[in-house]
Amino acid sequence: MYELLYTSVAHKKLTEDDLLDIMTSAKKNNRAIGVTGMLVYYDCEIMQILEGDKLAVESLFKRISQDERHTLVKAFYSGDIKERAFSNWCMESVILDEHKLKKYLYSDRGLEAENPLQHMINSNPNQGKKIFLTLRDTL
């Protein structure tokens, strides 16, 4: 089993309908290739964790990296895991507002950065997975 955590920035702000379309497609496609995970969205930023067979995850990430809707795509972590953390979800999504972002960043530090999710992971890569697990446990 393998996982990969990445962030990217969308070219434009996504509406809830845009995210719903993305999630509907992701759920169908991920189910077919055995990938599970979660997507977090805040003000054009996307942070996503993918888990499954290494080749399937890496192939999916390559497609995401080449998708014109994404910019500044960066994998922050990838590696083997013993078991899935998101086994019940082909893909789940959470939209963060500024209040929720502050809560999960655990401080106001980094909120002034242009891309606060990327800034947070750059300064503390382990915090990204921690946020996913916290959000998973609240859904």
C-alpha positions in Angstrom: 0.0 0.0 0.0 1.3 3.5 -0.9 0.2 7.1 -0.2 1.0 10.4 -1.8 0.2 13.9 -0.4 0.3 16.9 -2.8 -0.9 20.4 -3.1 -1.7 22.5 -6.2 -3.3 25.8 -7.0 -6.4 26.0 -9.3 -6.3 28.6 -12.1 -9.6 30.0 -10.8 -11.7 29.8 -7.7 -13.8 26.7 -7.7 -17.5 26.8 -6.9 -19.2 24.1 -4.9 -20.7 22.9 -8.2 -17.2 22.7 -9.7 -16.0 20.7 -6.7 -19.0 18.4 -6.9 -18.3 17.7 -10.6 -14.6 17.0 -9.7 -15.6 14.7 -6.8 -18.2 12.8 -8.8 -15.6 12.1 -11.5 -12.8 11.3 -9.0 -15.0 8.8 -7.1 -15.9 6.9 -10.2 -12.4 6.9 -11.6 -10.7 6.1 -8.2 -13.0 3.2 -7.5 -12.1 1.7 -10.8 -8.3 1.8 -10.0 -8.6 1.1 -6.3 -7.5 4.5 -5.0 -8.9 6.1 -1.9 -8.2 9.5 -0.3 -9.4 13.0 0.6 -9.3 16.4 -1.0 -9.1 19.7 0.9 -9.9 23.0 -0.8 -9.2 26.5 0.4 -9.3 29.7 -1.8 -7.9 28.1 -5.0 -5.6 25.8 -3.1 -6.0 22.0 -3.3 -4.4 19.6 -0.9 -5.0 15.9 -1.6 -3.9 12.6 -0.2 -4.1 9.5 -2.4 -3.7 5.9 -1.3 -3.6 2.6 -3.1 -1.3 0.5 -5.3 1.9 2.5 -5.9 1.6 2.3 -9.7 -2.1 3.5 -9.6 -1.3 6.4 -7.3 1.7 7.5 -9.2 -0.2 7.3 -12.5 -3.1 9.3 -11.1 -0.7 11.9 -9.7 1.0 12.2 -13.1 -2.4 12.9 -14.8 -3.2 15.5 -12.1 0.2 17.1 -12.6 -0.5 17.5 -16.3 -4.1 18.7 -15.8 -4.3 22.3 -17.1 -6.6 23.3 -14.2 -3.7 22.9 -11.8 -0.7 25.1 -11.2 2.2 24.8 -8.7 1.6 21.1 -8.3 4.0 19.7 -5.7 4.2 16.3 -4.1 5.2 16.8 -0.5 5.3 13.2 0.7 5.0 9.7 -0.7 5.8 6.4 0.7 4.6 2.9 1.8 1.9 2.5 4.4 0.7 -0.5 6.3 -3.0 0.2 5.8 -5.3 2.8 4.3 -6.4 5.7 6.4 -9.3 6.5 4.1 -10.5 3.0 3.2 -14.2 3.9 3.2 -13.8 6.8 0.6 -12.9 6.6 -3.0 -12.6 10.3 -2.5 -14.0 12.7 0.0 -13.7 16.5 0.0 -13.7 19.3 2.6 -14.0 23.0 1.8 -12.2 25.1 4.4 -13.1 28.7 5.1 -10.7 31.1 6.9 -12.0 30.1 10.4 -11.6 26.4 9.7 -8.2 27.0 8.1 -7.0 28.8 11.3 -8.3 25.9 13.4 -6.4 23.2 11.4 -3.2 25.3 11.0 -3.2 25.5 14.8 -2.2 29.1 14.6 -2.4 32.3 12.5 1.2 31.8 11.4 1.2 31.3 7.6 -2.2 32.7 6.9 -0.6 35.8 5.4 1.3 33.6 2.9 0.0 33.6 -0.7 -0.7 29.9 -0.5 -1.2 29.0 3.2 -1.7 25.3 2.7 1.5 25.0 0.7 3.3 27.3 3.2 2.1 25.1 6.1 3.3 21.9 4.5 6.6 23.4 3.5 7.2 24.4 7.1 5.9 21.2 8.7 5.3 18.3 6.2 3.8 16.0 8.9 1.0 18.5 9.6 -0.6 17.8 6.3 -1.4 14.2 7.1 -2.5 15.2 10.6 -5.0 17.6 9.1 -6.4 14.9 6.9 -6.8 12.5 9.8 -8.4 15.2 11.9 -10.9 16.0 9.2 -11.6 12.4 8.5 -12.5 11.9 12.2 -14.9 14.8 12.2 -16.9 13.7 9.1 
